[in-house]
Amino acid sequence: MYVVAAVAGAITVFFDVANQSYLPEIVDSNQIADGNGKLSASQQVAGVVGPAAGAGLIRGIGSPLAIAVTSVCMAASSLLVSRVEHVEERKPREERHPMRQDIAEGMSFVIRHPLLVRITACTGLSNFASNVVFALFVLYVLRTLDLAETTLGLVFSVGAVGGFQEAISATRFTTLVGEGRSIPIAALLIPLGAVSTPLASILPSAPTLFVGGFITSWAIVVYNVVQVTFRQRLCPKPLLGRMNASIRFLVRGPIPLGALTGGALGTWLGIVPTLWAGVGLMALAALPVLISPLITMGDLPNELDALAGDPEDANGLTND
């Protein structure tokens, strides 16, 4: 199981970095937000159907065969992606840089941009805090709250419905409040929704989790669609892969640390106090974008076309 999880995780890194870097290659700059919204909508639909289908498969054919069905679905996904007709132009070998230089350029672009570095800090801290909570969530729902496995699946599905609702209305929401302001607003709504998790030990459990999960998932999709679109639009195309890989390293690296911290604190303090601590950390994670120029900004910078033709800026070492 450890080996399978490690291999699947490594492959997912390659897919996700390429996935985020490839979208600007196949759509125009002004269509990136709409493209991200549609991709997110498909993910949320899977999030609604997946838990229920998984529970049904486990009951019907057992866990091992259910995992086999998942593998077949992943193979079908790979086949569909391979049928994309757009042909990407690869750099000539003589123009490629050593890996160390590529990593440095991608990391420099992220760290030196005044808005991007704040978004990255918020995302990384939020991932750490949310995984403090998520590490204990299943145990909390099934043992502390004594809810059924089917109720747990329904909680995940209701959360995915919230994400789907935002995915199909992301453009309308950002038009209403502004691209820049939507990032700190969503970052603040995430812990406000997540507070439902520890509150479920006091209030009616299932309804509280349903409402909180809906709000949290809705806010996460707002946040992700807007900030991913911003960085795809901002970054020069030759640097997209390195920029996305750098951000993924910075924001996904805290995930296992958060899960480990959640497990340790759950053993030491107990599950419910640890959940409250995790929600508090999620609120603190929003500070980098709350106390930033984003809170007063309507439209975010759209510098893709301007930077694409400037060799000095295209190396990722200059900022406005």
C-alpha positions in Angstrom: 0.0 0.0 0.0 2.8 2.4 0.8 4.5 1.7 -2.5 1.3 2.2 -4.5 0.5 5.4 -2.7 4.0 6.8 -3.3 4.0 5.9 -7.0 0.5 7.3 -7.5 1.4 10.5 -5.7 4.6 10.9 -7.8 2.6 10.4 -11.1 -0.1 12.9 -9.9 2.6 15.6 -9.4 3.6 15.3 -13.1 0.0 15.3 -14.3 -1.1 18.2 -12.2 1.8 20.5 -13.1 1.4 19.7 -16.8 -2.4 20.1 -16.5 -2.2 23.6 -15.1 0.6 24.6 -17.5 -1.1 23.2 -20.6 -4.5 25.0 -20.4 -3.0 28.4 -21.6 -1.6 26.6 -24.6 -5.1 25.5 -25.9 -7.3 28.5 -24.9 -6.9 32.3 -25.3 -5.8 34.4 -22.4 -9.4 35.8 -21.9 -10.8 32.2 -21.8 -8.5 30.8 -19.0 -10.9 31.6 -16.2 -13.8 30.0 -18.0 -11.6 26.9 -18.8 -10.6 26.6 -15.2 -14.3 26.9 -14.2 -15.3 24.1 -16.5 -12.4 21.8 -15.3 -13.4 22.5 -11.7 -17.0 21.7 -12.5 -16.1 18.3 -13.9 -14.0 17.6 -10.8 -16.9 18.6 -8.5 -19.3 16.4 -10.4 -16.9 13.5 -9.9 -16.8 14.5 -6.2 -20.6 14.2 -6.0 -20.9 10.9 -7.8 -17.6 9.3 -6.6 -18.3 8.8 -2.9 -21.8 7.3 -3.5 -20.5 5.1 -6.3 -17.5 4.0 -4.2 -19.7 3.1 -1.3 -22.0 1.1 -3.6 -19.1 -0.7 -5.2 -17.6 -1.6 -1.9 -20.9 -3.1 -0.7 -21.5 -4.8 -3.9 -18.2 -6.3 -5.0 -15.8 -5.6 -2.1 -12.9 -3.2 -1.6 -10.2 -4.9 -3.8 -12.4 -5.0 -6.9 -13.6 -1.5 -6.2 -10.0 -0.3 -6.4 -9.6 -2.3 -9.6 -12.6 -0.4 -11.1 -10.9 2.8 -10.1 -7.7 1.8 -11.9 -9.7 1.1 -15.1 -11.4 4.5 -14.9 -7.9 6.1 -14.5 -6.7 4.3 -17.7 -9.8 5.5 -19.5 -9.0 9.1 -18.4 -5.4 8.7 -19.8 -6.8 7.6 -23.1 -9.2 10.6 -23.3 -6.3 13.0 -22.5 -4.1 11.4 -25.2 -6.8 12.3 -27.8 -6.3 16.1 -27.4 -5.4 17.2 -30.9 -3.3 20.3 -30.0 0.4 19.7 -30.8 2.8 21.4 -28.4 6.1 22.7 -29.7 9.1 21.5 -27.7 12.2 23.5 -27.1 15.2 22.4 -29.1 17.6 20.5 -26.9 20.3 23.2 -27.2 18.0 25.8 -25.7 17.1 23.8 -22.6 18.7 24.8 -19.3 20.1 22.6 -16.5 17.5 21.5 -14.0 19.0 23.5 -11.2 18.7 26.7 -13.3 15.1 25.9 -14.3 14.2 25.3 -10.6 15.8 28.6 -9.6 14.0 30.6 -12.3 10.6 29.1 -11.4 11.1 29.7 -7.7 12.3 33.2 -8.3 9.3 34.2 -10.3 7.0 33.0 -7.5 8.9 34.5 -4.5 9.6 37.9 -6.1 6.1 38.7 -7.3 4.4 40.7 -4.5 0.9 39.2 -5.1 1.9 35.7 -6.1 4.1 35.2 -3.0 1.2 36.2 -0.7 -1.2 33.8 -2.5 1.4 31.0 -2.2 1.9 31.6 1.5 -1.9 31.6 2.1 -2.4 28.4 0.2 0.5 26.6 1.8 -0.5 27.6 5.4 -4.2 26.7 4.6 -3.2 23.3 3.3 -1.2 22.6 6.5 -4.1 23.7 8.7 -6.8 21.9 6.7 -4.9 18.6 6.9 -4.6 18.9 10.6 -8.4 18.7 10.5 -8.7 16.2 7.7 -6.3 13.7 9.3 -8.9 13.3 12.0 -12.1 13.9 10.1 -13.1 10.3 9.2 -12.3 9.1 12.7 -14.2 12.0 14.2 -17.4 11.5 12.1 -17.5 7.7 12.5 -16.4 7.3 16.1 -16.8 10.6 18.0 -20.1 11.6 16.3 -21.1 7.9 15.7 -22.5 8.6 12.2 -22.8 5.9 9.6 -20.4 5.4 6.7 -23.2 6.4 4.3 -23.6 9.7 6.1 -19.9 10.3 5.8 -20.1 9.7 2.0 -23.1 12.1 1.9 -21.1 14.8 3.7 -18.4 14.6 1.0 -21.0 14.6 -1.8 -22.8 17.7 -0.3 -19.4 19.5 -0.2 -18.8 18.6 -3.8 -22.2 20.1 -4.7 -21.1 23.4 -3.2 -17.9 23.3 -5.2 -19.9 22.5 -8.4 -22.3 25.4 -7.7 -19.3 27.8 -7.6 -17.5 26.2 -10.5 -20.4 27.0 -12.9 -20.8 30.5 -11.5 -17.2 31.5 -10.8 -17.0 34.1 -13.5 -20.3 35.7 -12.3 -19.0 35.9 -8.7 -15.6 37.4 -9.6 -17.4 39.9 -11.9 -19.6 40.9 -8.9 -16.9 41.3 -6.2 -13.8 41.7 -8.4 -11.0 39.2 -9.1 -8.6 40.6 -6.5 -11.1 40.8 -3.7 -12.6 37.4 -4.4 -9.3 35.7 -3.2 -9.2 37.1 0.4 -13.0 36.8 0.6 -12.8 33.1 -0.3 -9.8 32.6 2.0 -11.8 34.0 4.9 -14.9 31.9 4.1 -12.9 28.7 4.2 -12.3 28.6 8.0 -15.8 30.1 8.5 -17.2 27.0 6.8 -14.7 24.6 8.5 -15.7 25.7 12.0 -18.8 23.5 11.4 -16.6 20.4 11.9 -15.9 20.9 15.7 -19.3 22.6 16.1 -20.9 19.3 15.0 -20.0 17.9 18.4 -22.3 20.4 20.0 -25.0 21.1 17.4 -27.0 18.5 15.3 -24.2 16.6 13.7 -25.2 15.8 10.2 -26.9 19.1 9.2 -24.0 21.1 10.7 -21.5 19.1 8.6 -23.7 19.4 5.5 -23.9 23.2 5.7 -20.2 23.7 6.6 -19.0 21.3 3.9 -21.1 23.2 1.3 -19.7 26.6 2.3 -16.1 25.3 2.6 -16.1 23.6 -0.8 -17.8 26.6 -2.4 -15.1 28.9 -1.1 -12.2 26.6 -2.0 -13.4 26.5 -5.6 -13.7 30.3 -5.7 -10.2 30.6 -4.4 -8.6 28.0 -6.6 -10.3 29.1 -9.9 -9.3 32.7 -9.4 -5.7 32.3 -8.2 -4.9 29.5 -10.7 -6.3 31.7 -13.5 -4.3 34.7 -12.3 -1.0 32.9 -12.3 -1.6 31.1 -15.6 -2.5 34.5 -17.2 0.4 36.3 -15.5 3.3 33.9 -16.2 5.1 33.8 -19.5 4.3 30.5 -21.3 7.9 29.2 -21.4 8.0 29.5 -17.6 4.5 28.1 -16.8 5.7 24.5 -16.0 8.5 25.7 -13.7 6.3 28.2 -12.0 3.5 25.7 -11.3 6.0 23.1 -10.1 7.5 25.7 -7.7 4.1 26.6 -6.3 3.1 23.0 -6.0 6.2 22.3 -4.0 5.6 25.2 -1.7 1.8 24.6 -1.2 1.7 20.8 -1.2 4.8 20.2 0.9 2.9 21.3 4.1 0.1 18.7 3.5 1.9 15.6 5.0 3.3 17.8 7.8 -0.2 19.0 8.6 -1.6 15.4 8.6 1.2 14.3 10.9 0.7 17.2 13.2 -3.1 16.5 13.3 -2.5 12.9 14.3 0.0 13.8 17.0 -2.2 16.6 18.5 -5.2 14.3 18.3 -3.4 11.7 20.4 -2.1 14.3 22.8 -5.0 16.8 23.2 -8.0 14.8 21.9 -9.8 14.9 18.6 -12.2 17.9 19.2 -9.6 20.3 20.7 -7.3 19.5 17.8 -10.1 20.3 15.3 -10.6 23.7 17.0 -6.9 24.3 16.8 -6.9 23.4 13.1 -9.7 25.8 12.3 -7.9 28.5 14.2 -4.8 27.9 12.0 -7.0 28.0 8.9 -8.1 31.5 9.9 -4.5 32.6 10.5 -3.6 31.3 7.0 -5.9 33.8 5.4 -3.8 36.8 6.8 -1.3 37.0 3.9 -4.1 37.8 1.4 -6.3 39.7 3.8 -3.6 42.2 4.7 -2.5 42.7 1.1 -3.4 44.9 -1.9 -5.7 42.1 -3.1 -8.5 43.3 -0.7 -8.8 46.6 -2.6 -8.3 45.3 -6.1 -11.0 44.7 -8.7 -9.2 43.3 -11.8 -5.9 41.4 -11.3 -3.0 42.2 -13.6 -3.1 40.6 -17.0 0.5 40.7 -18.2 0.8 37.5 -20.2 0.9 39.1 -23.6 3.2 41.9 -22.4 5.7 39.6 -20.8 5.6 37.0 -23.6 7.5 39.2 -26.0 10.1 40.5 -23.5 13.1 38.2 -23.1 14.2 39.9 -19.9 10.9 39.4 -18.3 10.4 36.0 -19.7 13.2 34.6 -17.6 11.0 35.3 -14.5 13.6 37.5 -12.8 11.8 40.8 -13.1 8.6 42.1 -11.5 6.3 45.1 -11.7 
